[in-house]
């Protein structure tokens, strides 16, 4: 046997993968989506479909953004496929809600303490947010990814500084732009250091923070 095309079920693929790897047999699964299949370090194991780290966030994004779901129940069938997918959906939804709530809480705290009266507050928040992907790139150990993420970070930071020095609405634009960047990051960049839940968390935070800053700028008595 030189190669195997299969299996369909994640449980079967994961259980058989160690035997294929030991025998130096190439195995290509057309349907197994559990992330563990290709995270074991086996050099002869491949898949041709998206894994649950990609499917889960997509389902979670559809539930929160398209369906506008207020209550979400996540149920799995205890198989490697069902459990893995359910966990990723749950991670996305929780990360999205935590990001939105944290943005709201930080906004309230900044208003209550007067921090948001300083023009540098939201530009600094924007720069910190933009720098997180550099940390994840460093964790991934890829120099090329680190350089790409650094270039992107410089771009957002530049707009934030321009907003600080001239028009604060540029900071709102930068935050909205970074939210869009979060939404498409996994489709454009390959940064193995990024946790699957991070883009959802960061997207929700960016949206909440940009909304808060826009509100402050629209109310002169409360603005920066």
C-alpha positions in Angstrom: 0.0 0.0 0.0 1.5 3.3 -1.1 -1.3 5.7 -0.2 -4.8 5.8 1.3 -7.6 8.2 0.3 -9.8 8.4 3.4 -11.3 8.2 5.9 -14.5 10.1 6.0 -14.9 10.0 9.8 -12.6 12.0 12.0 -12.5 9.3 14.6 -11.3 6.7 12.0 -8.8 9.1 10.5 -7.2 10.0 13.8 -7.1 6.4 15.1 -5.5 5.1 11.8 -3.1 8.1 11.3 -0.4 6.8 13.7 -0.3 3.4 11.9 -0.1 5.1 8.4 2.7 7.4 9.7 4.7 4.5 11.2 4.4 2.6 7.9 5.3 5.7 5.8 1.9 5.5 4.1 0.5 8.8 2.7 -3.1 9.3 3.9 -5.4 12.0 2.4 -8.8 12.5 4.0 -11.5 14.1 1.9 -13.8 14.8 4.8 -12.2 14.5 8.3 -12.3 18.0 9.9 -11.1 17.5 13.5 -8.0 19.7 13.9 -6.2 17.0 15.8 -5.8 15.0 12.6 -3.1 17.3 11.2 -1.8 18.7 14.5 -0.1 15.4 15.6 3.0 16.2 13.6 2.7 13.3 11.2 4.3 14.1 7.9 2.3 11.7 5.8 -1.2 12.8 6.9 -3.2 15.4 4.9 -6.7 16.6 4.4 -8.3 18.5 1.5 -11.1 20.2 3.5 -11.3 23.0 6.0 -10.9 21.9 9.6 -13.2 22.8 12.6 -11.1 25.8 13.5 -12.4 27.4 10.3 -15.9 25.9 10.2 -16.7 26.6 13.8 -16.1 30.4 13.7 -18.0 30.6 10.4 -21.0 28.9 12.0 -20.7 31.1 15.1 -20.4 34.2 12.9 -23.5 33.3 11.0 -25.5 32.7 14.2 -24.5 36.0 15.8 -24.3 38.3 12.7 -26.9 36.9 10.3 -29.4 35.2 12.6 -29.0 37.8 15.4 -29.4 34.9 17.8 -29.8 35.9 21.5 -29.7 32.4 22.9 -27.6 29.7 21.4 -27.5 26.0 22.4 -24.5 24.0 21.2 -25.1 20.2 21.1 -22.8 17.5 19.7 -23.0 13.8 19.2 -19.8 13.0 21.1 -17.9 12.0 17.9 -14.6 13.6 17.1 -16.3 15.5 14.3 -19.3 16.7 16.2 -17.5 17.5 19.5 -14.7 19.3 17.7 -17.1 21.4 15.6 -19.3 22.2 18.6 -16.3 23.3 20.7 -15.2 25.7 18.0 -18.7 27.2 17.6 -18.9 27.7 21.3 -15.4 29.3 21.5 -16.4 31.8 18.7 -19.7 32.8 20.3 -18.1 33.2 23.8 -15.2 35.2 22.4 -17.5 37.5 20.4 -19.7 38.2 23.5 -16.7 38.7 25.8 -15.1 41.1 23.3 -18.3 43.2 23.0 -18.8 43.3 26.7 -15.2 44.2 27.4 -15.3 47.1 24.9 -18.5 48.4 26.6 -16.9 48.0 30.1 -13.7 49.7 29.1 -15.7 52.6 27.5 -17.7 53.0 30.7 -14.6 52.9 32.9 -12.8 55.4 30.6 -15.8 57.8 30.8 -16.2 57.4 34.6 -12.5 58.0 35.3 -12.1 60.7 32.7 -9.5 58.8 30.8 -11.4 59.3 27.5 -11.0 63.1 27.8 -7.3 62.6 26.8 -7.0 62.6 23.0 -4.3 59.9 23.3 -6.6 57.3 25.0 -8.3 55.8 21.9 -5.3 56.1 19.6 -3.2 54.2 22.2 -5.9 51.5 22.4 -5.9 51.2 18.6 -2.1 50.8 18.6 -2.2 48.1 21.3 -4.9 46.2 19.4 -3.0 46.4 16.2 0.2 45.0 17.9 -1.4 41.8 19.1 -1.0 39.9 15.7 2.7 40.6 15.9 2.8 38.7 19.3 1.0 35.8 17.7 3.4 35.9 14.7 6.3 35.7 17.1 4.7 32.7 18.8 4.3 31.0 15.4 8.1 31.3 14.9 7.7 32.5 11.3 9.9 35.5 10.4 8.0 36.2 7.1 4.6 36.2 9.0 6.2 38.5 11.6 7.3 41.0 9.0 3.9 41.0 7.2 2.0 41.5 10.5 4.4 44.3 11.5 3.8 46.1 8.2 0.0 45.9 8.8 0.5 47.1 12.4 2.5 50.1 11.2 -0.3 51.0 8.9 -3.0 51.0 11.5 -0.7 52.7 14.0 0.1 55.5 11.5 -3.6 56.2 11.0 -4.1 56.2 14.8 -1.3 58.7 15.2 -2.8 60.9 12.4 -6.1 60.8 14.3 -4.4 61.9 17.5 -2.6 64.8 15.8 -5.4 66.0 13.5 -8.9 64.4 13.2 -10.0 61.9 15.9 -12.5 60.4 13.4 -9.5 58.8 11.7 -9.1 56.6 14.9 -12.7 55.5 14.4 -11.9 54.6 10.8 -8.8 52.7 11.9 -10.8 50.7 14.5 -13.5 49.8 11.9 -10.8 48.9 9.4 -9.1 46.6 12.0 -12.5 44.9 12.6 -12.7 44.1 8.9 -9.1 42.9 9.1 -10.1 40.6 11.9 -13.0 39.2 10.0 -10.8 38.3 7.0 -7.4 37.6 8.7 -7.6 33.9 8.6 -8.5 33.9 4.9 -5.7 36.2 3.9 -2.8 35.4 6.3 -1.4 32.1 7.7 -0.4 32.9 11.2 -0.3 29.7 13.2 0.1 31.6 16.5 -3.3 33.2 16.4 -5.8 31.4 18.7 -9.0 30.3 16.8 -11.2 32.5 19.0 -9.0 35.7 18.8 -10.4 37.2 15.5 -14.0 37.0 16.9 -13.0 38.6 20.2 -10.9 41.3 18.5 -13.6 42.0 15.9 -16.3 42.5 18.6 -13.9 44.7 20.6 -13.1 46.8 17.6 -16.7 47.2 16.8 -17.6 48.2 20.3 -14.7 50.6 20.8 -15.2 52.3 17.5 -18.9 52.8 18.3 -18.1 54.2 21.7 -15.5 56.7 20.2 -18.0 57.7 17.5 -20.6 58.4 20.1 -18.2 60.5 22.1 -17.2 62.5 19.0 -20.8 63.1 18.2 -21.5 64.5 21.6 -19.2 67.5 22.1 -19.7 67.7 25.9 -18.5 64.1 26.2 -16.0 64.0 23.4 -12.2 63.9 23.5 
